[in-house]
C-alpha cells in the first residue's frame, strides 16, 4: 500500500514566497543617470540562478535541501519506504526522518524497516557547476509484507534456521500449521537467519519437541540507496 503523493517541484514551489529579489533599473539622462530598485517576488520570475539568495536552506550555488511535508500515519507503524528524484547536481541523498510529535526532535532513520508515526523525507541535491535543482520527487510508504512458505518443514527441539531465499530488512513473524499438540515459536527474528523451535503442548508448552509443520515467514524487503540516490528495494 502506498501512502504518499507524487508531485513535480519547481523553484517557485520550493522558494519562500515571502523572499523578494531586488533588481536595479537604471534610467540614463543627458545629465547622467539615476537608479531605482524594486522588489520582485519569486512567483514573478521564470528562472532562478541563485546569486546568494536562500531557498529552503540553500544559498546561491550551495546544496539544495528540500524537506517534504510531514506524513502522519495515525499511529506508530512499521513500514519501508521507496523514493526517487529527478534533479541536477553532483549527487543526491534522500533521508527518511521520524519524530515523536511531528514538530521537533527529527531523527534520520537507517534504511530498512522503519517504525514511527510522524514521517518526512529530506532531499539534499549537491550543487554542480550550476545551481542545484530538484525537478521531481516521489516518495512512498509500504506496509505490505513479503513472505516465503516452507511446506512440511522439519522443526527441531532446538533452534532450527529457516532456509530463507529472499532478502529481508526485518522478520515480522511467522504463521505455522502444525499437529494439534505442537506449537511452532519464532525464537530468533534475525533478518538473515530466523529460527524456530517446536513445543509439545501436552506438556503445557514447556518441553521442546521435534515435529513437522507448514511455515510462512513474513517480513519487509531490504532497501538501499542506488547510484542516483534513489531509495529502492534491493
FIKOLZA-1660 file (N, C-alpha, C; in steps of 0.1 Angstrom, whole numbers, plus 5000, padded with zeros to 4 digits):
% residues 234
   i   px   py   pz ch aa at
   1 5008 4988 5000  A  X  N
   1 5000 5000 5000  A  X CA
   1 5009 5012 5000  A  X  C
   2 5005 5022 4992  A  X  N
   2 5013 5034 4991  A  X CA
   2 5006 5045 4998  A  X  C
   3 5013 5053 5005  A  X  N
   3 5007 5064 5012  A  X CA
   3 5016 5076 5011  A  X  C
   4 5018 5081 4999  A  X  N
   4 5025 5094 4997  A  X CA
   4 5021 5099 4984  A  X  C
   5 5022 5112 4982  A  X  N
   5 5018 5118 4970  A  X CA
   5 5030 5119 4960  A  X  C
   6 5026 5121 4947  A  X  N
   6 5036 5123 4937  A  X CA
   6 5034 5138 4932  A  X  C
   7 5045 5145 4931  A  X  N
   7 5044 5159 4927  A  X CA
   7 5057 5163 4921  A  X  C
   8 5055 5172 4911  A  X  N
   8 5067 5178 4904  A  X CA
   8 5069 5192 4911  A  X  C
   9 5082 5194 4914  A  X  N
   9 5085 5207 4921  A  X CA
   9 5093 5216 4912  A  X  C
  10 5090 5229 4913  A  X  N
  10 5098 5239 4906  A  X CA
  10 5104 5248 4916  A  X  C
  11 5113 5257 4911  A  X  N
  11 5119 5267 4920  A  X CA
  11 5108 5275 4927  A  X  C
  12 5097 5278 4919  A  X  N
  12 5087 5287 4925  A  X CA
  12 5080 5279 4937  A  X  C
  13 5079 5266 4936  A  X  N
  13 5073 5258 4947  A  X CA
  13 5082 5258 4959  A  X  C
  14 5095 5256 4956  A  X  N
  14 5105 5255 4967  A  X CA
  14 5108 5268 4974  A  X  C
  15 5107 5279 4967  A  X  N
  15 5111 5291 4972  A  X CA
  15 5101 5296 4983  A  X  C
  16 5106 5304 4992  A  X  N
  16 5097 5310 5002  A  X CA
  16 5091 5323 4995  A  X  C
  17 5078 5323 4994  A  X  N
  17 5072 5334 4986  A  X CA
  17 5074 5347 4993  A  X  C
  18 5078 5347 5006  A  X  N
  18 5080 5360 5013  A  X CA
  18 5093 5366 5010  A  X  C
  19 5102 5358 5003  A  X  N
  19 5115 5363 5000  A  X CA
  19 5114 5371 4987  A  X  C
  20 5120 5383 4986  A  X  N
  20 5119 5391 4974  A  X CA
  20 5133 5393 4969  A  X  C
  21 5134 5393 4956  A  X  N
  21 5147 5396 4949  A  X CA
  21 5148 5410 4944  A  X  C
  22 5159 5417 4947  A  X  N
  22 5160 5431 4943  A  X CA
  22 5168 5433 4930  A  X  C
  23 5162 5440 4921  A  X  N
  23 5169 5443 4909  A  X CA
  23 5171 5458 4907  A  X  C
  24 5180 5462 4899  A  X  N
  24 5183 5476 4897  A  X CA
  24 5178 5481 4883  A  X  C
  25 5170 5491 4883  A  X  N
  25 5165 5496 4870  A  X CA
  25 5172 5510 4868  A  X  C
  26 5181 5511 4858  A  X  N
  26 5189 5523 4856  A  X CA
  26 5183 5531 4845  A  X  C
  27 5180 5544 4848  A  X  N
  27 5175 5554 4838  A  X CA
  27 5186 5564 4834  A  X  C
  28 5190 5564 4822  A  X  N
  28 5200 5573 4817  A  X CA
  28 5194 5586 4813  A  X  C
  29 5200 5597 4816  A  X  N
  29 5196 5611 4812  A  X CA
  29 5208 5618 4806  A  X  C
  30 5205 5630 4800  A  X  N
  30 5216 5637 4794  A  X CA
  30 5226 5642 4804  A  X  C
  31 5221 5644 4817  A  X  N
  31 5230 5649 4827  A  X CA
  31 5237 5638 4835  A  X  C
  32 5234 5625 4832  A  X  N
  32 5240 5614 4839  A  X CA
  32 5230 5603 4840  A  X  C
  33 5229 5597 4852  A  X  N
  33 5219 5586 4853  A  X CA
  33 5214 5586 4868  A  X  C
  34 5203 5580 4869  A  X  N
  34 5197 5577 4883  A  X CA
  34 5193 5562 4883  A  X  C
  35 5193 5557 4895  A  X  N
  35 5189 5543 4896  A  X CA
  35 5178 5541 4906  A  X  C
  36 5170 5531 4904  A  X  N
  36 5159 5528 4913  A  X CA
  36 5158 5513 4915  A  X  C
  37 5153 5509 4926  A  X  N
  37 5152 5494 4928  A  X CA
  37 5137 5491 4931  A  X  C
  38 5134 5478 4928  A  X  N
  38 5120 5473 4930  A  X CA
  38 5121 5459 4935  A  X  C
  39 5112 5455 4944  A  X  N
  39 5111 5442 4949  A  X CA
  39 5103 5433 4940  A  X  C
  40 5108 5421 4937  A  X  N
  40 5100 5412 4929  A  X CA
  40 5099 5399 4936  A  X  C
  41 5087 5393 4937  A  X  N
  41 5085 5380 4944  A  X CA
  41 5090 5369 4935  A  X  C
  42 5092 5357 4941  A  X  N
  42 5097 5346 4933  A  X CA
  42 5087 5342 4923  A  X  C
  43 5074 5343 4926  A  X  N
  43 5064 5339 4916  A  X CA
  43 5064 5346 4903  A  X  C
  44 5071 5358 4903  A  X  N
  44 5072 5366 4891  A  X CA
  44 5083 5363 4882  A  X  C
  45 5092 5354 4887  A  X  N
  45 5104 5351 4878  A  X CA
  45 5101 5337 4872  A  X  C
  46 5106 5336 4860  A  X  N
  46 5105 5323 4852  A  X CA
  46 5117 5314 4855  A  X  C
  47 5128 5320 4859  A  X  N
  47 5140 5312 4862  A  X CA
  47 5147 5318 4874  A  X  C
  48 5155 5309 4880  A  X  N
  48 5163 5314 4892  A  X CA
  48 5177 5309 4891  A  X  C
  49 5187 5317 4894  A  X  N
  49 5201 5313 4892  A  X CA
  49 5209 5315 4905  A  X  C
  50 5203 5316 4916  A  X  N
  50 5210 5317 4929  A  X CA
  50 5215 5330 4932  A  X  C
  51 5228 5332 4932  A  X  N
  51 5234 5345 4934  A  X CA
  51 5231 5350 4949  A  X  C
  52 5233 5341 4958  A  X  N
  52 5233 5345 4972  A  X CA
  52 5220 5345 4979  A  X  C
  53 5209 5342 4973  A  X  N
  53 5196 5342 4979  A  X CA
  53 5193 5328 4985  A  X  C
  54 5187 5327 4997  A  X  N
  54 5185 5315 5004  A  X CA
  54 5171 5309 5000  A  X  C
  55 5170 5296 4997  A  X  N
  55 5158 5289 4994  A  X CA
  55 5159 5276 5002  A  X  C
  56 5149 5274 5011  A  X  N
  56 5148 5262 5018  A  X CA
  56 5162 5257 5023  A  X  C
  57 5170 5265 5028  A  X  N
  57 5183 5261 5034  A  X CA
  57 5194 5262 5024  A  X  C
  58 5192 5265 5011  A  X  N
  58 5203 5266 5001  A  X CA
  58 5205 5280 4997  A  X  C
  59 5218 5284 4998  A  X  N
  59 5221 5298 4994  A  X CA
  59 5230 5298 4982  A  X  C
  60 5226 5306 4972  A  X  N
  60 5234 5308 4960  A  X CA
  60 5237 5295 4953  A  X  C
  61 5249 5291 4951  A  X  N
  61 5253 5278 4944  A  X CA
  61 5255 5267 4954  A  X  C
  62 5250 5269 4967  A  X  N
  62 5252 5258 4977  A  X CA
  62 5242 5247 4974  A  X  C
  63 5243 5236 4982  A  X  N
  63 5234 5225 4980  A  X CA
  63 5220 5229 4982  A  X  C
  64 5211 5222 4976  A  X  N
  64 5196 5224 4977  A  X CA
  64 5192 5214 4988  A  X  C
  65 5185 5218 4998  A  X  N
  65 5180 5209 5008  A  X CA
  65 5164 5211 5008  A  X  C
  66 5157 5201 5005  A  X  N
  66 5143 5202 5005  A  X CA
  66 5137 5192 5015  A  X  C
  67 5128 5197 5023  A  X  N
  67 5121 5189 5033  A  X CA
  67 5106 5188 5030  A  X  C
  68 5102 5175 5029  A  X  N
  68 5088 5173 5024  A  X CA
  68 5078 5176 5036  A  X  C
  69 5065 5178 5033  A  X  N
  69 5055 5179 5043  A  X CA
  69 5055 5166 5052  A  X  C
  70 5051 5168 5064  A  X  N
  70 5050 5157 5074  A  X CA
  70 5039 5148 5071  A  X  C
  71 5041 5135 5071  A  X  N
  71 5031 5125 5069  A  X CA
  71 5027 5119 5083  A  X  C
  72 5015 5120 5087  A  X  N
  72 5010 5114 5100  A  X CA
  72 5004 5101 5097  A  X  C
  73 5010 5090 5101  A  X  N
  73 5004 5077 5099  A  X CA
  73 4993 5073 5108  A  X  C
  74 4989 5082 5117  A  X  N
  74 4978 5080 5126  A  X CA
  74 4982 5073 5139  A  X  C
  75 4990 5063 5138  A  X  N
  75 4996 5056 5150  A  X CA
  75 5010 5052 5146  A  X  C
  76 5018 5048 5155  A  X  N
  76 5031 5043 5152  A  X CA
  76 5030 5030 5144  A  X  C
  77 5036 5030 5132  A  X  N
  77 5035 5018 5124  A  X CA
  77 5049 5015 5118  A  X  C
  78 5051 5002 5115  A  X  N
  78 5063 4998 5109  A  X CA
  78 5061 4997 5093  A  X  C
  79 5070 5002 5086  A  X  N
  79 5069 5003 5071  A  X CA
  79 5082 5003 5065  A  X  C
  80 5083 5003 5052  A  X  N
  80 5095 5005 5045  A  X CA
  80 5092 5015 5034  A  X  C
  81 5102 5025 5031  A  X  N
  81 5099 5035 5021  A  X CA
  81 5107 5032 5008  A  X  C
  82 5102 5038 4997  A  X  N
  82 5110 5040 4985  A  X CA
  82 5108 5054 4981  A  X  C
  83 5118 5059 4973  A  X  N
  83 5118 5073 4969  A  X CA
  83 5126 5075 4956  A  X  C
  84 5123 5084 4948  A  X  N
  84 5131 5087 4936  A  X CA
  84 5130 5102 4933  A  X  C
  85 5141 5107 4927  A  X  N
  85 5142 5121 4924  A  X CA
  85 5147 5122 4909  A  X  C
  86 5144 5134 4903  A  X  N
  86 5150 5138 4891  A  X CA
  86 5156 5152 4894  A  X  C
  87 5169 5154 4892  A  X  N
  87 5175 5166 4897  A  X CA
  87 5188 5169 4889  A  X  C
  88 5193 5180 4891  A  X  N
  88 5206 5184 4885  A  X CA
  88 5215 5187 4897  A  X  C
  89 5226 5180 4897  A  X  N
  89 5236 5182 4908  A  X CA
  89 5246 5171 4907  A  X  C
  90 5256 5172 4916  A  X  N
  90 5267 5162 4916  A  X CA
  90 5262 5149 4922  A  X  C
  91 5254 5150 4932  A  X  N
  91 5248 5138 4938  A  X CA
  91 5236 5141 4946  A  X  C
  92 5228 5131 4949  A  X  N
  92 5215 5133 4957  A  X CA
  92 5215 5123 4969  A  X  C
  93 5210 5128 4980  A  X  N
  93 5208 5120 4992  A  X CA
  93 5194 5122 4996  A  X  C
  94 5187 5110 4998  A  X  N
  94 5173 5111 5004  A  X CA
  94 5173 5104 5017  A  X  C
  95 5169 5112 5028  A  X  N
  95 5168 5107 5041  A  X CA
  95 5154 5106 5045  A  X  C
  96 5151 5096 5053  A  X  N
  96 5137 5094 5059  A  X CA
  96 5139 5098 5074  A  X  C
  97 5131 5108 5079  A  X  N
  97 5132 5113 5092  A  X CA
  97 5119 5110 5100  A  X  C
  98 5120 5107 5113  A  X  N
  98 5109 5105 5121  A  X CA
  98 5109 5114 5134  A  X  C
  99 5097 5117 5139  A  X  N
  99 5096 5125 5151  A  X CA
  99 5085 5119 5160  A  X  C
 100 5087 5121 5173  A  X  N
 100 5077 5116 5182  A  X CA
 100 5064 5125 5182  A  X  C
 101 5065 5138 5179  A  X  N
 101 5054 5147 5179  A  X CA
 101 5051 5154 5166  A  X  C
 102 5059 5152 5156  A  X  N
 102 5056 5158 5143  A  X CA
 102 5061 5172 5141  A  X  C
 103 5067 5178 5152  A  X  N
 103 5072 5192 5151  A  X CA
 103 5086 5194 5155  A  X  C
 104 5092 5185 5163  A  X  N
 104 5106 5186 5167  A  X CA
 104 5112 5172 5169  A  X  C
 105 5125 5173 5172  A  X  N
 105 5132 5160 5175  A  X CA
 105 5133 5151 5163  A  X  C
 106 5134 5156 5151  A  X  N
 106 5135 5148 5139  A  X CA
 106 5148 5140 5139  A  X  C
 107 5148 5127 5136  A  X  N
 107 5160 5119 5135  A  X CA
 107 5160 5111 5122  A  X  C
 108 5172 5111 5116  A  X  N
 108 5173 5103 5103  A  X CA
 108 5173 5089 5106  A  X  C
 109 5165 5081 5099  A  X  N
 109 5164 5067 5101  A  X CA
 109 5173 5059 5092  A  X  C
 110 5178 5048 5097  A  X  N
 110 5186 5038 5089  A  X CA
 110 5176 5032 5078  A  X  C
 111 5181 5031 5066  A  X  N
 111 5173 5025 5056  A  X CA
 111 5170 5010 5059  A  X  C
 112 5157 5007 5058  A  X  N
 112 5152 4994 5062  A  X CA
 112 5138 4995 5067  A  X  C
 113 5134 4986 5076  A  X  N
 113 5121 4987 5082  A  X CA
 113 5122 4998 5092  A  X  C
 114 5112 5007 5091  A  X  N
 114 5112 5019 5100  A  X CA
 114 5099 5019 5108  A  X  C
 115 5100 5023 5120  A  X  N
 115 5088 5024 5129  A  X CA
 115 5086 5038 5133  A  X  C
 116 5074 5044 5132  A  X  N
 116 5072 5058 5136  A  X CA
 116 5058 5062 5132  A  X  C
 117 5054 5073 5137  A  X  N
 117 5041 5079 5133  A  X CA
 117 5042 5091 5124  A  X  C
 118 5051 5101 5128  A  X  N
 118 5053 5113 5120  A  X CA
 118 5065 5111 5112  A  X  C
 119 5064 5111 5099  A  X  N
 119 5075 5108 5090  A  X CA
 119 5076 5119 5079  A  X  C
 120 5088 5122 5075  A  X  N
 120 5090 5131 5064  A  X CA
 120 5103 5127 5056  A  X  C
 121 5104 5131 5044  A  X  N
 121 5116 5129 5036  A  X CA
 121 5124 5142 5036  A  X  C
 122 5137 5141 5035  A  X  N
 122 5146 5153 5033  A  X CA
 122 5156 5149 5022  A  X  C
 123 5155 5158 5011  A  X  N
 123 5163 5156 4999  A  X CA
 123 5174 5166 4999  A  X  C
 124 5187 5162 4997  A  X  N
 124 5198 5171 4995  A  X CA
 124 5204 5169 4981  A  X  C
 125 5204 5179 4973  A  X  N
 125 5210 5179 4960  A  X CA
 125 5223 5187 4961  A  X  C
 126 5234 5180 4959  A  X  N
 126 5247 5186 4960  A  X CA
 126 5249 5194 4947  A  X  C
 127 5253 5207 4948  A  X  N
 127 5255 5215 4936  A  X CA
 127 5266 5211 4927  A  X  C
 128 5264 5213 4914  A  X  N
 128 5274 5210 4904  A  X CA
 128 5279 5224 4900  A  X  C
 129 5283 5225 4887  A  X  N
 129 5288 5238 4882  A  X CA
 129 5277 5249 4881  A  X  C
 130 5264 5244 4880  A  X  N
 130 5253 5253 4881  A  X CA
 130 5245 5251 4894  A  X  C
 131 5235 5259 4896  A  X  N
 131 5227 5258 4908  A  X CA
 131 5221 5244 4909  A  X  C
 132 5222 5238 4921  A  X  N
 132 5215 5225 4923  A  X CA
 132 5200 5227 4921  A  X  C
 133 5194 5217 4914  A  X  N
 133 5180 5218 4910  A  X CA
 133 5173 5205 4914  A  X  C
 134 5161 5206 4919  A  X  N
 134 5152 5194 4922  A  X CA
 134 5140 5196 4912  A  X  C
 135 5139 5187 4903  A  X  N
 135 5128 5188 4893  A  X CA
 135 5116 5179 4897  A  X  C
 136 5119 5168 4903  A  X  N
 136 5107 5159 4906  A  X CA
 136 5111 5150 4918  A  X  C
 137 5101 5148 4927  A  X  N
 137 5104 5139 4938  A  X CA
 137 5091 5130 4940  A  X  C
 138 5094 5118 4943  A  X  N
 138 5083 5108 4946  A  X CA
 138 5087 5100 4957  A  X  C
 139 5078 5099 4968  A  X  N
 139 5081 5090 4979  A  X CA
 139 5069 5082 4982  A  X  C
 140 5071 5070 4987  A  X  N
 140 5060 5061 4990  A  X CA
 140 5064 5053 5003  A  X  C
 141 5053 5050 5011  A  X  N
 141 5054 5041 5022  A  X CA
 141 5047 5028 5020  A  X  C
 142 5053 5017 5023  A  X  N
 142 5047 5004 5021  A  X CA
 142 5045 4996 5034  A  X  C
 143 5034 4990 5036  A  X  N
 143 5031 4983 5048  A  X CA
 143 5029 4968 5045  A  X  C
 144 5028 4964 5032  A  X  N
 144 5026 4950 5029  A  X CA
 144 5039 4942 5030  A  X  C
 145 5038 4930 5035  A  X  N
 145 5049 4922 5037  A  X CA
 145 5053 4914 5025  A  X  C
 146 5065 4909 5025  A  X  N
 146 5069 4898 5015  A  X CA
 146 5069 4885 5024  A  X  C
 147 5069 4874 5017  A  X  N
 147 5068 4862 5025  A  X CA
 147 5074 4850 5017  A  X  C
 148 5077 4839 5025  A  X  N
 148 5081 4826 5019  A  X CA
 148 5074 4815 5026  A  X  C
 149 5071 4804 5019  A  X  N
 149 5064 4793 5026  A  X CA
 149 5073 4781 5025  A  X  C
 150 5073 4774 5037  A  X  N
 150 5081 4761 5038  A  X CA
 150 5071 4750 5042  A  X  C
 151 5068 4741 5032  A  X  N
 151 5058 4731 5035  A  X CA
 151 5065 4718 5041  A  X  C
 152 5058 4713 5051  A  X  N
 152 5063 4700 5057  A  X CA
 152 5077 4702 5062  A  X  C
 153 5080 4713 5068  A  X  N
 153 5093 4716 5072  A  X CA
 153 5097 4709 5086  A  X  C
 154 5108 4704 5087  A  X  N
 154 5113 4697 5099  A  X CA
 154 5118 4707 5109  A  X  C
 155 5111 4708 5120  A  X  N
 155 5114 4717 5131  A  X CA
 155 5120 4709 5142  A  X  C
 156 5132 4713 5147  A  X  N
 156 5138 4705 5157  A  X CA
 156 5134 4710 5171  A  X  C
 157 5139 4702 5181  A  X  N
 157 5137 4706 5195  A  X CA
 157 5147 4716 5200  A  X  C
 158 5156 4720 5191  A  X  N
 158 5165 4731 5193  A  X CA
 158 5163 4741 5182  A  X  C
 159 5169 4753 5183  A  X  N
 159 5166 4763 5173  A  X CA
 159 5170 4758 5159  A  X  C
 160 5160 4759 5150  A  X  N
 160 5162 4755 5136  A  X CA
 160 5160 4767 5127  A  X  C
 161 5171 4769 5119  A  X  N
 161 5171 4780 5110  A  X CA
 161 5162 4778 5098  A  X  C
 162 5154 4788 5095  A  X  N
 162 5145 4787 5083  A  X CA
 162 5154 4790 5071  A  X  C
 163 5154 4782 5060  A  X  N
 163 5163 4784 5049  A  X CA
 163 5157 4795 5039  A  X  C
 164 5157 4807 5044  A  X  N
 164 5151 4818 5035  A  X CA
 164 5159 4820 5023  A  X  C
 165 5152 4824 5012  A  X  N
 165 5159 4827 5000  A  X CA
 165 5158 4842 4996  A  X  C
 166 5149 4849 5002  A  X  N
 166 5148 4863 4999  A  X CA
 166 5156 4871 5009  A  X  C
 167 5158 4884 5006  A  X  N
 167 5165 4893 5014  A  X CA
 167 5155 4902 5022  A  X  C
 168 5156 4902 5036  A  X  N
 168 5147 4909 5044  A  X CA
 168 5155 4920 5052  A  X  C
 169 5148 4931 5054  A  X  N
 169 5153 4941 5064  A  X CA
 169 5148 4938 5078  A  X  C
 170 5137 4931 5079  A  X  N
 170 5131 4927 5092  A  X CA
 170 5122 4915 5090  A  X  C
 171 5123 4906 5099  A  X  N
 171 5114 4895 5100  A  X CA
 171 5103 4899 5110  A  X  C
 172 5090 4899 5106  A  X  N
 172 5079 4904 5114  A  X CA
 172 5072 4893 5121  A  X  C
 173 5073 4881 5116  A  X  N
 173 5066 4870 5123  A  X CA
 173 5065 4858 5114  A  X  C
 174 5058 4847 5119  A  X  N
 174 5056 4835 5112  A  X CA
 174 5041 4831 5114  A  X  C
 175 5036 4823 5104  A  X  N
 175 5023 4816 5105  A  X CA
 175 5026 4802 5103  A  X  C
 176 5023 4794 5113  A  X  N
 176 5027 4779 5113  A  X CA
 176 5014 4771 5114  A  X  C
 177 5014 4760 5106  A  X  N
 177 5003 4750 5108  A  X CA
 177 5010 4737 5112  A  X  C
 178 5008 4732 5124  A  X  N
 178 5015 4720 5129  A  X CA
 178 5004 4711 5135  A  X  C
 179 5008 4698 5139  A  X  N
 179 4999 4689 5145  A  X CA
 179 4993 4696 5158  A  X  C
 180 4981 4691 5161  A  X  N
 180 4973 4698 5171  A  X CA
 180 4980 4699 5185  A  X  C
 181 4989 4691 5188  A  X  N
 181 4996 4691 5201  A  X CA
 181 5010 4697 5200  A  X  C
 182 5012 4704 5189  A  X  N
 182 5026 4711 5187  A  X CA
 182 5024 4726 5184  A  X  C
 183 5033 4734 5189  A  X  N
 183 5033 4748 5186  A  X CA
 183 5047 4752 5181  A  X  C
 184 5047 4760 5171  A  X  N
 184 5059 4765 5165  A  X CA
 184 5062 4779 5169  A  X  C
 185 5073 4782 5175  A  X  N
 185 5076 4795 5180  A  X CA
 185 5088 4801 5173  A  X  C
 186 5087 4814 5169  A  X  N
 186 5098 4821 5163  A  X CA
 186 5107 4826 5175  A  X  C
 187 5119 4820 5176  A  X  N
 187 5128 4823 5187  A  X CA
 187 5139 4833 5184  A  X  C
 188 5141 4835 5171  A  X  N
 188 5152 4844 5167  A  X CA
 188 5147 4851 5154  A  X  C
 189 5145 4864 5154  A  X  N
 189 5140 4872 5143  A  X CA
 189 5151 4879 5135  A  X  C
 190 5163 4874 5136  A  X  N
 190 5174 4879 5128  A  X CA
 190 5170 4879 5114  A  X  C
 191 5171 4890 5107  A  X  N
 191 5166 4891 5093  A  X CA
 191 5173 4881 5083  A  X  C
 192 5186 4878 5086  A  X  N
 192 5193 4869 5077  A  X CA
 192 5192 4854 5080  A  X  C
 193 5187 4851 5092  A  X  N
 193 5186 4837 5097  A  X CA
 193 5176 4835 5108  A  X  C
 194 5163 4837 5105  A  X  N
 194 5153 4835 5115  A  X CA
 194 5153 4820 5120  A  X  C
 195 5150 4818 5133  A  X  N
 195 5150 4805 5138  A  X CA
 195 5137 4802 5145  A  X  C
 196 5133 4789 5145  A  X  N
 196 5121 4784 5151  A  X CA
 196 5123 4772 5160  A  X  C
 197 5115 4769 5169  A  X  N
 197 5115 4757 5178  A  X CA
 197 5101 4752 5179  A  X  C
 198 5100 4738 5179  A  X  N
 198 5087 4732 5182  A  X CA
 198 5085 4729 5197  A  X  C
 199 5073 4731 5202  A  X  N
 199 5070 4727 5216  A  X CA
 199 5058 4718 5217  A  X  C
 200 5059 4709 5227  A  X  N
 200 5048 4699 5229  A  X CA
 200 5038 4705 5238  A  X  C
 201 5026 4707 5233  A  X  N
 201 5015 4714 5241  A  X CA
 201 5010 4705 5252  A  X  C
 202 5012 4691 5251  A  X  N
 202 5008 4682 5261  A  X CA
 202 5016 4684 5274  A  X  C
 203 5026 4691 5273  A  X  N
 203 5034 4695 5285  A  X CA
 203 5032 4709 5289  A  X  C
 204 5021 4715 5285  A  X  N
 204 5018 4729 5287  A  X CA
 204 5028 4738 5280  A  X  C
 205 5033 4733 5269  A  X  N
 205 5041 4740 5261  A  X CA
 205 5055 4743 5267  A  X  C
 206 5059 4735 5276  A  X  N
 206 5072 4737 5283  A  X CA
 206 5083 4729 5277  A  X  C
 207 5080 4718 5270  A  X  N
 207 5091 4709 5266  A  X CA
 207 5092 4711 5250  A  X  C
 208 5104 4714 5246  A  X  N
 208 5107 4715 5231  A  X CA
 208 5106 4701 5225  A  X  C
 209 5101 4700 5213  A  X  N
 209 5099 4687 5207  A  X CA
 209 5100 4688 5192  A  X  C
 210 5107 4679 5185  A  X  N
 210 5108 4680 5171  A  X CA
 210 5094 4676 5165  A  X  C
 211 5092 4682 5153  A  X  N
 211 5079 4680 5146  A  X CA
 211 5080 4685 5132  A  X  C
 212 5070 4684 5124  A  X  N
 212 5070 4690 5111  A  X CA
 212 5058 4700 5110  A  X  C
 213 5060 4710 5102  A  X  N
 213 5049 4720 5101  A  X CA
 213 5050 4727 5088  A  X  C
 214 5039 4733 5084  A  X  N
 214 5039 4743 5072  A  X CA
 214 5041 4757 5078  A  X  C
 215 5052 4764 5074  A  X  N
 215 5055 4776 5080  A  X CA
 215 5056 4787 5069  A  X  C
 216 5050 4799 5072  A  X  N
 216 5051 4810 5063  A  X CA
 216 5058 4821 5071  A  X  C
 217 5069 4826 5066  A  X  N
 217 5077 4836 5073  A  X CA
 217 5074 4849 5066  A  X  C
 218 5071 4860 5074  A  X  N
 218 5067 4873 5068  A  X CA
 218 5077 4884 5072  A  X  C
 219 5080 4893 5063  A  X  N
 219 5089 4904 5067  A  X CA
 219 5089 4915 5057  A  X  C
 220 5098 4924 5058  A  X  N
 220 5100 4935 5049  A  X CA
 220 5112 4933 5041  A  X  C
 221 5112 4937 5028  A  X  N
 221 5124 4936 5020  A  X CA
 221 5135 4946 5024  A  X  C
 222 5148 4943 5020  A  X  N
 222 5158 4952 5022  A  X CA
 222 5157 4964 5012  A  X  C
 223 5161 4976 5016  A  X  N
 223 5161 4987 5007  A  X CA
 223 5175 4994 5009  A  X  C
 224 5179 5001 4998  A  X  N
 224 5192 5008 4998  A  X CA
 224 5191 5020 4989  A  X  C
 225 5201 5028 4989  A  X  N
 225 5202 5039 4980  A  X CA
 225 5210 5035 4968  A  X  C
 226 5205 5037 4956  A  X  N
 226 5212 5034 4944  A  X CA
 226 5222 5045 4940  A  X  C
 227 5229 5043 4929  A  X  N
 227 5239 5053 4925  A  X CA
 227 5234 5066 4922  A  X  C
 228 5221 5068 4920  A  X  N
 228 5215 5081 4917  A  X CA
 228 5209 5087 4929  A  X  C
 229 5210 5080 4941  A  X  N
 229 5204 5085 4953  A  X CA
 229 5190 5080 4956  A  X  C
 230 5184 5073 4947  A  X  N
 230 5170 5069 4949  A  X CA
 230 5170 5057 4960  A  X  C
 231 5159 5057 4967  A  X  N
 231 5157 5046 4977  A  X CA
 231 5149 5035 4970  A  X  C
 232 5156 5023 4969  A  X  N
 232 5150 5012 4961  A  X CA
 232 5150 4999 4968  A  X  C
 233 5141 4990 4965  A  X  N
 233 5142 4977 4970  A  X CA
 233 5154 4970 4964  A  X  C
 234 5162 4964 4973  A  X  N
 234 5175 4958 4968  A  X CA
 234 5174 4943 4970  A  X  C
% end
